[in-house]
Amino acid sequence: MRAIVQRSASSTDLTLITTHPVPIPISNSTEHLIRVQTCGLCAGELLWPKNFPPPKPRELIPCPDIAGTIVSAPQGSPFRVGDEVYARTNYNRPGNAREYTIGVTDEIALRPKGLSWAEIASIPVSAETAWQALFIHAGIVASDNDIDIAAAQKLWKGKRVLVTAASGGVGIWVTQLLARLLGATVIGTCGTNNISLVRSLGADEVLDYHKTDLKKWGALAANKVDVVIDCIGKKSLADSWWTIRDGGVVLSIFQPPRQACPDGYKGKGVRDVFFVMSPNKKHLEMITKLVEQGICRPMVDSIWPLEQFKEAFTRLDNGHARGKIILSLTLNQ
């Protein structure tokens, strides 16, 4: 089969191998063999093996998101051969930039109806990260796989939330979940070209980071927010500290927020949170329902044939993608 392989943890160089062996599911396990239709790139993922080495040595194949078809299923699996599924597969195993991959029962869900393969592959890691940020780690609702949406809506309603990089892969899901499902007041940051997009996702206010100084903006008491959901880190995260009211929450999926806390900040009682998402079948199934109900929608920036992986990763590294960048392993996507 064809597969994209990262040469080493210390290098971001990728190579296309056309004679790579097809993976074999472990017997007496929950592993499924999946024919990959599309897979999704994730920002910074080529640095993960160096900065966050896998627990056990493994082949370095990128792209944690997958959409594809079940080829073989273990005994007792809820999935059948031919089922069309999607997932964010576990980091302990190689990724999905290959024609066949492995997915386990507790991370796979049936694909949403009415979407293309590319749209489906754009969902899992971004949507599950957003889901876990809002329903588990922000501390507004109790940590529980079986979320009570009605209860969560009561707790989030009226909260003011700043979402940085609101037009990015995770930001579009955070914005939609907050605005369309939970009823929070959303302030999103983005570049000039993405202002209308972020508004269309449900943001109540959009800040152009080229023109708005968050320190000055946050100095006004009326602008203070209860929660910051940071999706980009570094300067954007540092500037966000000035917007949080005492007793609020600063959550980042990029780095521990205290690392970016600016000199001179004197806020009190602010809780800071950093987490790395974990693949979760139940969360993905709930996201599937929201997509099928039209409450949330995925966004694809661009689709590239597997052979054009270098161009796809260059597009990713430029940092201006609107939604997810997808690799297609079949024709006519």
N, C-alpha and C positions, 0 to 999 in steps of 0.2 A: 504494500500500500504506500501512498504518498504521506509524508509527515514532515512537519517543520520542527527542527531540533535546535535548541540553544546549545552552543558548543561547550560552555562551562559556566559555572556560577559567577566567575569573575569577568566574564565577557558577555556583551549583549548581542554578539554576532549570531545570526540565525542561518541555518542551512536547510534546503529542501532535499529530502531523501526520497527517492522514488521506489526503493526496494526494501522499505522498512517492514519488519515482521508484524503481522496482525496480532494484537494482544489476545491472550487467552484468559477467560474468567477463571478465578480460583474455584475449584469444586467445593461443594458444601458451604458456599458463602452466599451473600445476597448480590453478587456481582452480575451485571447484565452486559452483553456485548451489544454495542449500539453503532449503527451505520450513521456517520455524521453527515448531515446536510449542510449545516452552517455552524460557525463558532464565532464567539465575540472576543475582541481584544479588550484588555483592561489597562488603564493608565498605570505606568510604573511597574508592570508585572515582570519585565525582564531584569529588574533589580531585586525582586523578591528572593531568588535563590541565594544571593549574596548577603542581603540584609536579614532575611528570615529563612535560614536553611531548613529544608524539609526534615522532619524527625528522622527519617531514614533515607539514605542515598537513593536517588531515582533518576530516571532519564528526564531531562528538562525539555518538555514540550509545552509551548505557551497556549493561551486562550482557555480560561476557566469556564466560559459559557458554551453550552452545546444545545443544538436542536437536531433531532434525528429519529431514527426508526429502530425499534428493538429487533435484534437479529437472533439472540438467544437469551432465555430467562431461566433462572434457577427454579427448582421445584418449590411450589408454594408462593411464588411471586404474584403480586396483584397485577402484573403486566404480562401481556401475551406477545408472542412473536408478531411483528407487524404493527404494534402500537406506536403511535407517533408521540414522542415525549420531548421534554426539555429539562435542563438542570444547570446548576452551578456545581461542578464536581469538586470533590475534596482535594485540597492542596497536597495531601500526602501522596496522591497519584499523579502521573503525567497528565498534562492538559489535553485539549481536544482539537488542536490544529493537525488532525490526522483523519484518515478516511474511516477508521474504526476506533472506538474508544470504550472505556469501561465506566459504567454508572451503577451505583448501588441503590437499593430500594428506598432508603430513607432520605435520598436527595432528589429523586426523579419525580416528575409530575406529568400527567397527560398535557399535551400542548393546548393552548387556548384556541378556540375555534375562530375562523374568519381572518387569521393573520398569515402573512407570508412566512416562509422559513427564516428569512433574514430578520423580520420583526420579532419572531419568537426568540431567536438567539440573542437579541438585544436586551432581553428582560432580566434573566435570573440574578446575576451578581448585583446589578444596580438596584433592582426592585427589592430584593431580599435585604440588601444593606440598608436601604431607606426604611423598610418595614421594621427591622430590628432596632434601628436608631430611634424610631418614634414609639414603638410598642414595648421595648424592653429597656434600652440603655439610657434614654433621656430621663427616666424616672417619673414620668407623668402618669403612666399606668403601670400596673404590676407586671412583673416578668412572668409570662405564661404563654405557652404555645397555643392554647385555646382562648384567643382574645375575644372579649366581649366588646364588639364594635360600639354598641350603644353606650356602654359605660365609658369607653375611651373618648367618644365624642363629647360627653358631658365634661370630662376632665380637660380636654384640649380646647374646647370652645372658649373664645375670648383671649386665649394666649397669643401674645405677639412673638413671632418667630422670624429670625433673620436666617436666610439660607444663602450661603456663599456659593458661587459657581452654579447658580440655579439653572443654567442652560446646559450643564454637563450631564454625563451619564447617570450619576446618582442624584444630582440636583433636580432633574426633571421629575423624578419619582418622589422625592421628598416634598417638592412643591405641590404636586398633584394630590398626594395623600393628605397633606395638611389642609389644603384649600378645598378639595372636592369631597373628601371623606370625613375629615375630623373637624372642619369648620374653624380652624385657627386663622388668625390674621397673618399673612405671609408677606415678608419683605425680602425680595430676591435681588442678588447682585449678579451682574453680567456685563459683557461688553456692549458697545453701542448697537452692533448689528443684531443682537439677540433680545433687545428690549421687548419687541412685540411678541416674540415667542414666549418669553417668561410670563408676560401678561396673559397670553392665551392658555397657559397652564393653570391659571387661577390666582397668581400673585396679586395682592392688593396694592402693592407699591414695588417699583423696580428702580434700583439704584445702579447707574452706570459707573462702574469702578474707575473709568477714565476721568470722570468729572466730579465724583462725590468723595469727599474726605470723611471716612467713617468716624474718625475721632471728633470732628466738628459736628457731624450729623448726630452722633450719639450723645453729644454734650447737652442737647435739648431733652428735657425730662419727658416730653411727649413722644420722643422717638425711642426711648428705651425699650428693650425687648426682654421677654421672659426666658427665651431659649435661643441659643445660636446653634445651628447645624452647619458645621464647616465641612465643605467637600473639596477643599483645595490646599489648605494649610499655608505655612510660611507667612508672607506679609498680609495676606487676606485674613488669616486667622488672628494674627497680632492686632490688626486694626479692629477686628470684631470685638475684642475685649472691651473696647470703649463704649460699646452699645448695650452691654448687658446690665440689667438692674441688679441691685444687691439681692442675694438669695436666689439668683437665676442659675442657669445651666449652660455651660459651654461644652459642646460635644463636637469632636472632630473624628473623621474617618481617615485622616491623613497622618496625624502625629499627636502625641500627648499635648493637650492645649497649654499646659503650664510651660512647655518648652518655648512657646511663642508669646507668653504674657509680657507685655511691654513694660519697660522701665517707667516708674511713676504711676503705675496703675494702683489705685487704692480702694477698689471695690471690696465689699464684705460679703461673706457667706456664699460665694459663688462656687458651685460644684463643677469640676472639670472631668470629662469623660473621653476616653479613647477606646475603641474596640475594633476588632477585625471580625467581619461577618462569618457565620458558620452556615454551610448549606443545610436547609431544613425543608423537608417535603411539605409539612403542614403549612408553613409560611408561603411556599410557592403555590400551593393549591388555593390559598385565600387570595393571593394576587391574581391567579388565573380567573377567579370569579369576578374580581373587580374589572379586569380587562374585558371579559365577556359581557359585563353589564354596561360597559362604556364609561365607567367612572374614571379609569386611568387608561392611558395609551402609551405604547412604546414609541421610541423615536430612533430611526436609523440615519446616521450621518452619511454613510457610503458603504458600498458592497464591492469587494475585491475578489477575483479568482485566487485560489490558494497560491498559484505561481507568482502572484503580485504581492506577496507578503511584505516585501521590503517597502513598497510604496504605501501599503496600509499602515505599517508601523511608523513610517515617516509622517503620515497624516496624523497619527495618534500623538506623536512627540511634539508636533507643532502647537498642540494645546488649544486649538480653536474649533474642535469638532462640535457639531450640534447633535447630540445623541451618540449612539454607539457606532463603532466601526466594525464591519462584519467581513469575515472570510467565507466564501462559498466553495464547497467541495463538489458541487454538482452543477450542471448547466441549467440555464433558464430560471435563475432565482429571481 
